[in-house]
Amino acid sequence: MFVVVALVLNSPPLLVRVPVIGMLAFIPSLFWISIPGIPLALIGLPFFAVAEFGAVPKGAIGWSLIVTFWIGVAFLVVLMLKKMKERMRVRRE
């Protein structure tokens, strides 16, 4: 099950060209774009437009805001894991 979810969420853009699988490959992009895009559009940033299927980035600044958001999330996860590892090391000693 994990392998199927990983393949769908990390599907390459070439899968969009395949008729049936292309629809499934489009779903993760809605997820990854809409999570940061909708709140940024609702606070009034002109770099996003809220459409039928979520937020649509307008131009390079919109895309860079999405990438920056996910890099920030990854950085926070790494910091949390580092703190948890340090706490586990202290408890063992």
Backbone as a printed PyTorch tensor [residue, N CA C, xyz], in Angstrom:
tensor([[[  0.8250,  -1.1910,   0.0000],
         [  0.0000,   0.0000,   0.0000],
         [  0.8740,   1.2610,   0.0000]],

        [[  1.9370,   1.2330,   0.8210],
         [  2.8270,   2.3890,   0.8860],
         [  3.4710,   2.6680,  -0.4680]],

        [[  3.8460,   1.6110,  -1.1670],
         [  4.4970,   1.7900,  -2.4650],
         [  3.5380,   2.4520,  -3.4540]],

        [[  2.2830,   2.0480,  -3.4400],
         [  1.2970,   2.6440,  -4.3480],
         [  1.1050,   4.1190,  -4.0170]],

        [[  0.9640,   4.4430,  -2.7350],
         [  0.7860,   5.8450,  -2.3370],
         [  2.0200,   6.6580,  -2.7070]],

        [[  3.2040,   6.1130,  -2.4770],
         [  4.4380,   6.8310,  -2.8180],
         [  4.5450,   7.0690,  -4.3220]],

        [[  4.1720,   6.0810,  -5.1140],
         [  4.2260,   6.2570,  -6.5670],
         [  3.2280,   7.3020,  -7.0450]],

        [[  2.0270,   7.3070,  -6.4690],
         [  1.0130,   8.2790,  -6.8940],
         [  1.4060,   9.6850,  -6.4740]],

        [[  1.8850,   9.8450,  -5.2340],
         [  2.2280,  11.1810,  -4.7530],
         [  3.5010,  11.7320,  -5.3900]],

        [[  4.3630,  10.8620,  -5.8570],
         [  5.6120,  11.3090,  -6.4600],
         [  5.6860,  10.9680,  -7.9330]],

        [[  4.5480,  10.9070,  -8.5680],
         [  4.5160,  10.5140,  -9.9730],
         [  5.1690,  11.5800, -10.8490]],

        [[  5.9170,  11.1480, -11.8420],
         [  6.5510,  12.1270, -12.7300],
         [  5.5180,  12.7820, -13.6440]],

        [[  5.8210,  13.9470, -14.1410],
         [  4.8880,  14.6550, -15.0230],
         [  4.5640,  13.8980, -16.3040]],

        [[  5.3870,  12.9340, -16.6890],
         [  5.0930,  12.1660, -17.8960],
         [  3.8150,  11.3410, -17.7570]],

        [[  3.4530,  10.9830, -16.5330],
         [  2.2300,  10.2070, -16.3350],
         [  0.9800,  10.9970, -16.6760]],

        [[  1.0860,  12.3100, -16.7260],
         [ -0.0780,  13.1290, -17.0650],
         [ -0.5260,  12.8490, -18.4950]],

        [[  0.3700,  12.4170, -19.3510],
         [  0.0440,  12.1380, -20.7580],
         [ -0.7290,  10.8260, -20.9400]],

        [[ -0.6520,   9.9120, -19.9690],
         [ -1.3630,   8.6380, -20.0660],
         [ -2.8270,   8.8950, -19.7020]],

        [[ -3.7890,   8.4120, -20.5090],
         [ -5.1950,   8.7920, -20.3160],
         [ -5.7560,   8.5400, -18.9190]],

        [[ -5.7370,   7.3200, -18.4280],
         [ -6.3680,   7.0290, -17.1390],
         [ -5.4580,   7.4200, -15.9880]],

        [[ -4.1910,   7.1090, -16.1100],
         [ -3.2440,   7.4120, -15.0350],
         [ -3.0040,   8.9130, -14.9470]],

        [[ -3.2040,   9.6220, -16.0280],
         [ -3.0020,  11.0690, -16.0260],
         [ -3.9040,  11.7870, -15.0490]],

        [[ -5.1300,  11.3050, -14.9010],
         [ -6.0340,  11.9130, -13.9250],
         [ -5.5270,  11.6800, -12.5110]],

        [[ -4.9910,  10.5010, -12.2600],
         [ -4.4470,  10.2150, -10.9300],
         [ -3.1760,  11.0130, -10.6600]],

        [[ -2.3920,  11.2650, -11.6880],
         [ -1.1650,  12.0340, -11.5250],
         [ -1.4700,  13.5060, -11.2680]],

        [[ -2.6550,  13.9640, -11.6550],
         [ -3.0300,  15.3550, -11.4560],
         [ -3.4450,  15.6250, -10.0090]],

        [[ -3.9330,  14.6180,  -9.3100],
         [ -4.4210,  14.7860,  -7.9360],
         [ -3.3220,  15.2620,  -6.9860]],

        [[ -2.1190,  14.6750,  -6.9920],
         [ -1.0910,  15.1830,  -6.0790],
         [ -0.7040,  16.6420,  -6.3250]],

        [[ -0.7370,  17.0570,  -7.5850],
         [ -0.3970,  18.4530,  -7.8450],
         [ -1.4390,  19.3850,  -7.2350]],

        [[ -2.6920,  18.9780,  -7.2400],
         [ -3.7190,  19.7770,  -6.5710],
         [ -3.4210,  19.8780,  -5.0820]],

        [[ -3.0010,  18.7750,  -4.4940],
         [ -2.6860,  18.7350,  -3.0710],
         [ -1.5070,  19.6320,  -2.7410]],

        [[ -0.4010,  19.4790,  -3.4690],
         [  0.8210,  20.2080,  -3.1440],
         [  0.7170,  21.6910,  -3.4600]],

        [[ -0.1100,  22.0620,  -4.4080],
         [ -0.2500,  23.4800,  -4.7680],
         [ -1.3060,  24.1600,  -3.9180]],

        [[ -2.3950,  23.4800,  -3.6260],
         [ -3.5150,  24.1250,  -2.9400],
         [ -3.2770,  24.3410,  -1.4540]],

        [[ -2.5150,  23.4830,  -0.8070],
         [ -2.3090,  23.6590,   0.6360],
         [ -1.6680,  25.0120,   0.9360]],

        [[ -0.5760,  25.3880,   0.3010],
         [ -0.0760,  26.7460,   0.5640],
         [ -0.7760,  27.8150,  -0.2690]],

        [[ -1.2960,  27.4550,  -1.4290],
         [ -1.8380,  28.4430,  -2.3530],
         [ -3.1410,  29.0680,  -1.9190]],

        [[ -4.0590,  28.2740,  -1.4000],
         [ -5.3670,  28.8140,  -1.0180],
         [ -5.2460,  29.8190,   0.1240]],

        [[ -4.5240,  29.4990,   1.2190],
         [ -4.3880,  30.5300,   2.2670],
         [ -3.6740,  31.7940,   1.7820]],

        [[ -2.6630,  31.6230,   0.9340],
         [ -1.9620,  32.8040,   0.4110],
         [ -2.8720,  33.6360,  -0.4890]],

        [[ -3.7470,  32.9850,  -1.2290],
         [ -4.6930,  33.7280,  -2.0760],
         [ -5.7530,  34.4210,  -1.2240]],

        [[ -6.1670,  33.7690,  -0.1550],
         [ -7.2140,  34.3490,   0.6790],
         [ -6.7350,  35.5360,   1.5140]],

        [[ -5.4340,  35.6110,   1.7970],
         [ -4.9390,  36.7880,   2.5280],
         [ -4.7060,  37.9620,   1.5860]],

        [[ -4.9020,  37.7440,   0.3080],
         [ -4.8770,  38.8560,  -0.6340],
         [ -3.6510,  38.9660,  -1.5130]],

        [[ -2.7950,  37.9690,  -1.5280],
         [ -1.6360,  38.0420,  -2.4170],
         [ -2.0880,  37.9230,  -3.8700]],

        [[ -1.5970,  38.7810,  -4.7320],
         [ -2.0500,  38.7500,  -6.1250],
         [ -1.3900,  37.6650,  -6.9740]],

        [[ -0.5670,  36.8250,  -6.3640],
         [  0.1700,  35.8060,  -7.1130],
         [ -0.6120,  34.5060,  -7.2650]],

        [[ -1.8280,  34.4470,  -6.7110],
         [ -2.6490,  33.2420,  -6.7740],
         [ -4.0820,  33.6170,  -7.1110]],

        [[ -4.7370,  32.7230,  -7.8330],
         [ -6.1600,  32.8670,  -8.1110],
         [ -6.8430,  31.5880,  -7.6490]],

        [[ -7.9020,  31.7200,  -6.8810],
         [ -8.6370,  30.5520,  -6.4270],
         [ -9.6250,  30.1760,  -7.5270]],

        [[ -9.4840,  28.9610,  -8.0490],
         [-10.3290,  28.4760,  -9.1390],
         [-11.1540,  27.2900,  -8.6420]],

        [[-11.7600,  26.5600,  -9.5650],
         [-12.6310,  25.4420,  -9.2120],
         [-11.9060,  24.3360,  -8.4630]],

        [[-10.6660,  24.0710,  -8.8450],
         [ -9.9400,  22.9400,  -8.2700],
         [ -8.8270,  23.3730,  -7.3260]],

        [[ -8.8920,  24.5560,  -6.7680],
         [ -7.8810,  25.0070,  -5.8350],
         [ -7.2070,  26.2740,  -6.3150]],

        [[ -6.0330,  26.5140,  -5.7870],
         [ -5.2930,  27.7200,  -6.1280],
         [ -4.4920,  27.5110,  -7.4040]],

        [[ -4.4200,  28.5700,  -8.1940],
         [ -3.6300,  28.5450,  -9.4230],
         [ -2.5560,  29.6180,  -9.2950]],

        [[ -1.2670,  29.2160,  -9.2700],
         [ -0.2110,  30.2250,  -9.1720],
         [ -0.0980,  31.0360, -10.4490]],

        [[  0.1490,  32.3190, -10.2780],
         [  0.3240,  33.2230, -11.4220],
         [  1.7750,  33.6540, -11.4700]],

        [[  2.5250,  33.1130, -12.3900],
         [  3.9000,  33.5310, -12.5910],
         [  4.9020,  32.8500, -11.6800]],

        [[  6.1240,  33.2820, -11.8220],
         [  7.2380,  32.6670, -11.1020],
         [  7.1900,  32.9520,  -9.6070]],

        [[  6.6740,  34.1010,  -9.2150],
         [  6.6200,  34.4250,  -7.7890],
         [  5.6480,  33.4940,  -7.0720]],

        [[  4.5230,  33.1850,  -7.6850],
         [  3.5770,  32.2480,  -7.0900],
         [  4.1810,  30.8670,  -6.8980]],

        [[  4.8750,  30.3950,  -7.9270],
         [  5.5260,  29.0830,  -7.8240],
         [  6.6310,  29.0990,  -6.7820]],

        [[  7.3890,  30.1830,  -6.7190],
         [  8.4760,  30.2420,  -5.7370],
         [  7.9260,  30.3130,  -4.3160]],

        [[  6.7680,  30.9350,  -4.1090],
         [  6.1530,  30.9310,  -2.7830],
         [  5.7280,  29.5240,  -2.3700]],

        [[  5.2370,  28.7320,  -3.3130],
         [  4.8530,  27.3540,  -3.0170],
         [  6.0870,  26.5330,  -2.6450]],

        [[  7.1370,  26.6710,  -3.4190],
         [  8.3700,  25.9310,  -3.1390],
         [  8.9550,  26.3600,  -1.7940]],

        [[  8.9450,  27.6580,  -1.5210],
         [  9.4550,  28.1560,  -0.2490],
         [  8.6470,  27.6210,   0.9210]],

        [[  7.3310,  27.5500,   0.7680],
         [  6.4860,  26.9980,   1.8220],
         [  6.8710,  25.5620,   2.1430]],

        [[  7.0130,  24.7240,   1.1240],
         [  7.3240,  23.3150,   1.3610],
         [  8.7500,  23.1080,   1.8590]],

        [[  9.6690,  23.9630,   1.4530],
         [ 11.0220,  23.9000,   2.0060],
         [ 10.9850,  24.2670,   3.4890]],

        [[ 10.1800,  25.2490,   3.8460],
         [ 10.0150,  25.6170,   5.2580],
         [  9.4210,  24.4910,   6.0800]],

        [[  8.4180,  23.8050,   5.5240],
         [  7.8250,  22.6560,   6.2240],
         [  8.8790,  21.5620,   6.4240]],

        [[  9.6570,  21.2830,   5.3880],
         [ 10.7000,  20.2620,   5.5050],
         [ 11.7370,  20.6620,   6.5440]],

        [[ 12.1100,  21.9360,   6.6010],
         [ 13.0730,  22.4190,   7.5850],
         [ 12.5350,  22.2420,   9.0010]],

        [[ 11.2570,  22.5680,   9.2180],
         [ 10.6580,  22.3940,  10.5430],
         [ 10.6030,  20.9250,  10.9470]],

        [[ 10.3040,  20.0510,  10.0060],
         [ 10.2710,  18.6140,  10.3160],
         [ 11.6640,  18.1250,  10.7080]],

        [[ 12.6840,  18.5850,   9.9940],
         [ 14.0590,  18.1950,  10.3310],
         [ 14.4340,  18.6960,  11.7240]],

        [[ 14.0650,  19.9270,  12.0570],
         [ 14.3580,  20.4500,  13.3950],
         [ 13.6470,  19.6450,  14.4770]],

        [[ 12.3920,  19.2990,  14.2440],
         [ 11.6480,  18.5040,  15.2220],
         [ 12.2800,  17.1290,  15.3990]],

        [[ 12.6720,  16.4850,  14.3020],
         [ 13.2970,  15.1750,  14.4020],
         [ 14.6400,  15.2500,  15.1320]],

        [[ 15.3660,  16.3190,  14.9090],
         [ 16.6500,  16.4900,  15.5810],
         [ 16.4480,  16.6370,  17.0950]],

        [[ 15.4600,  17.4410,  17.5040],
         [ 15.1750,  17.6030,  18.9290],
         [ 14.7070,  16.3000,  19.5520]],

        [[ 13.8760,  15.5600,  18.8320],
         [ 13.3980,  14.2790,  19.3570],
         [ 14.5550,  13.3050,  19.5260]],

        [[ 15.4810,  13.3030,  18.5900],
         [ 16.6340,  12.4130,  18.6780],
         [ 17.5080,  12.7800,  19.8690]],

        [[ 17.7040,  14.0840,  20.1080],
         [ 18.4920,  14.5210,  21.2570],
         [ 17.8180,  14.1290,  22.5680]],

        [[ 16.5000,  14.2550,  22.6400],
         [ 15.7710,  13.8690,  23.8590],
         [ 15.8680,  12.3720,  24.1030]],

        [[ 15.7930,  11.6000,  23.0370],
         [ 15.9110,  10.1500,  23.1940],
         [ 17.3080,   9.7720,  23.6700]],

        [[ 18.3130,  10.4660,  23.1860],
         [ 19.6930,  10.1730,  23.5830],
         [ 19.8940,  10.5190,  25.0690]],

        [[ 19.3020,  11.6220,  25.5250],
         [ 19.4260,  12.0320,  26.9320],
         [ 18.7090,  11.0270,  27.8300]],

        [[ 17.5600,  10.5340,  27.4310],
         [ 16.8030,   9.5620,  28.2420],
         [ 17.5320,   8.2370,  28.3580]],

        [[ 18.2570,   7.8410,  27.3240],
         [ 18.9780,   6.5690,  27.3670],
         [ 20.1740,   6.6220,  28.2930]],

        [[ 20.7480,   7.8030,  28.4480],
         [ 21.9630,   7.9130,  29.2740],
         [ 21.6550,   8.0800,  30.7000]]])
